[in-house]
Amino acid sequence: MASHVVVIATDLRRTTVKVTPGTYLSDVLEQACTKFNIPRDKYLLKHKQKQVDLSVPFRTSGLIGGAKLELVQRSNTPSAVQIALQIPQPEAKEIPGGRLIKKFPSDLTLWQVMRQFESGEASASKNVNITARGYASTTSGSGQLFYETPVLNIMGREFSTFEGFQKTLSQLGHNSGNVLIRLGYKQTDQTLFEAMEQISQFFKDAAEKENSAVRQDSGGTNPDGEKLQETVMADNTSDLAGQHHTSQTQEQPADSDTDPSVQESGSVTATSLSATSDPYRPVNIFLAPSGDTPAAASFPATESDYTPTIAHAQLHQARLLESSRNKRLLSDKELREKAVVDEARIAAVKSVLVKVRFPDNTSGEWQVGPQETGSFLYQAVRHVMADPSHKFHLSLPGSKTIISDSTSQTHNLVKGYKLFGRVLLNLVWDDSVPATIRTQPFLKGSMAKQGQEIKVPEVPEVPETDNAASAPQQDAKEEKKEKGDGIKKVPKWLKLGKR
């Protein structure tokens, strides 16, 4: 007896789909998506907030005629489905239990499932031929092999055509759990050679359609990645231009009468060392602080600097609220897009300014190209050491990452360690270095003479605002506005008359 169900789309559009007791709910979803002109593989059906099993027919689904089904978007990440393929005789004798069992993603097509079972990993190293079988016809007499097509029986539904083999497990309603597929074969009148050509052409056209759909969905390119790459390249170009301009203004000719120590206020007082041909020569050398007290601690501080404001409390509450919300994991497509953006960002890096802080609080800066590895930094540090024979390692502050002294591209500073912009590294002595060496100056004499003192910029004074005094005053005004004189006045329309 025929009946119908009502499918409601996400934009509240409705359509009626006729069903019979044997109609599978996966076919109902496919018909509804065709009427709505939306992709079928991106939606599921729900009935009264419960997901509908698309793999069962209408008579066993528990639905009644006229039931209202809602279209909801499925997750972009495919789930795992365990497939048990029942092999027919006589091939089943060589397989334990006569079944091949393996887990597959739900977005895999039936043809891909069969091809996976033909591989050595999925078939337990057994040679199983499923998609390229031939048989010798006894009636034709031509001696040619004819094609024997596979027939898949999934919960009473048979698939034996190339169009049917293009359906995914998810389209058949199998998104989780275990599924039994009974394999059989059917002899055809098509030669094996013609069938192989038709198979290759059919699935080639299907792959081209899928690739064109993916290109249309993503717009052909990744605009975010290109935009980020252009932005990073522009930033790096401007940084390099500024550094080149600074080095030109700092350089003084040998026969100049101008004292290099006399310069304008606020300009960099160090002499650029990058003009030399030695690649291991640092750009800048900084001397250790002369006093025991940090320069930042010498500035006066008031009590209000450590008092949290209302803005701090609101920011803290906003972060707590954000951290308490559930966040979905990125889909495979979003992960691929993120990887493309990261690769574009890394490819756009032209140079990195690496500052290495030495144990005696001196430091040096090197301009590093994108092709350099960790071995370059170790050689550059040994170039300025007073005694380069002692062992050490370079580490990123605040993490356990240690730069390896290796020339391998896996230890590339930009691609391997993701260094960009300005980076600070700490030099840590090896345990075998004696205490007498640790207390000696780290830099060699020629490098120490070229060092400069680190100038701490002056922090501008910000006038304090009396928030504490203004807040109670504003609260008092609001309270007075609400309460008035403290006497509850009776409106004129409520008065009964004159006394």
LINRA-V785380 format. One line per field, one symbol per residue. ss: DSSP state (h for helix, s for strand, l for the rest). phi: phi as a letter, one per 30 degrees, with the letter a starting at -180 (. if undefined). psi: psi as a letter, one per 20 degrees, with the letter a starting at -180 (. if undefined). A space follows every 50 residues. Layout:
ss=???
phi=???
psi=???
//
This chain:
ss=llsssssslllllssssssllllshhhhhhhhhhhhlllhhhssssslls slllllshhhlllllllssssssllllllsssssssllllhhhhlhhhss ssssslllshhhhhhhhhllllllllllllllssssllllllllssssss ssssllsssllhhhhllslllllllllsssssssssssssshhhhhhhhh hhhhhhhhhhhhhhhhhhllllhhhhhhhhhhhhhhhhhhhhhhhhhhhh lllllllllllllllllllllllllllllllllsssllllllllhhhhll llhhhhlllhhhhhhhhhhhhhhhlllllllhhhhhhhhhhhhhhhhlll ssssssslllllssssssslllshhhhhhhhhhhsllllllsssssllll lsslllllhhhsllllllllssssssssslllllhhhhhlllslhhhhhl lsllllllllllllllhhhhhhhhhhhhhhhhhllllllllhhhlllll
phi=.dbabcccddcidbbccdbcecddddddddddddddhbdddcbbcbbhic dddddcdddcdidcdidcccdbddddddccbccccddddcddddcdiibc bacbddcdddddddddddddddchicdccccbcbbcdccdididccdcdd bccbhiccbbcdddddddddddjccaicbccccbbbdcccdddddddddd dddddddddddddddddciibcdddddddddddddddddddddddddddd dbddcddddddcbddiddcdddcddddddddddbbcddddcddedddddd bcdddccdcdddddddddddddddddcddddddddddddddddddddddc abcccccddcidabbbccddcdcddddddddddcddbddddabcbddibc dcdddbcdddcddcddchdaicbcbcccdddddddddddddddddddddd dbddcddddddcddcdddddddddddddddddcidicddcddddddldd
psi=pqarqppprhkjqqqpppqrhjpqhhhggggghghilqphjjqrpqoljp ppoiiqrhhjijqrpjqopppqprqhpqrppopoooprqihihippijqp pqpqqijprhghgghhhhrhghjljqopogilqqqppihhjijqpqpoqq ppoolipqpjrhhhiiqrhhhjjnirbqppppprqpprjpqhghghghgg gghghhhhgghhhhhhhjjhrnhgggghgggghgghghghghhhhghhhh ppqhjqipoiiorqqirpiqppjiiriohipqgqpprqqhrhpqhhiiqq qrhihjpqrhhgghhghhhghhhiqppqqqrhghhghhhggghhgghiph qpopppprhkjrrqpqopriiqahhggghhghhiqhnjiqqrqpqpqjrj pppqmqjqiikphghgilpqcpppqpppqqhiprhhhhiqqgqrghhhhj qqqpppqppqpppqpmhhhhghhhhhghhhhghcjipoqpqhiiphrq.
//
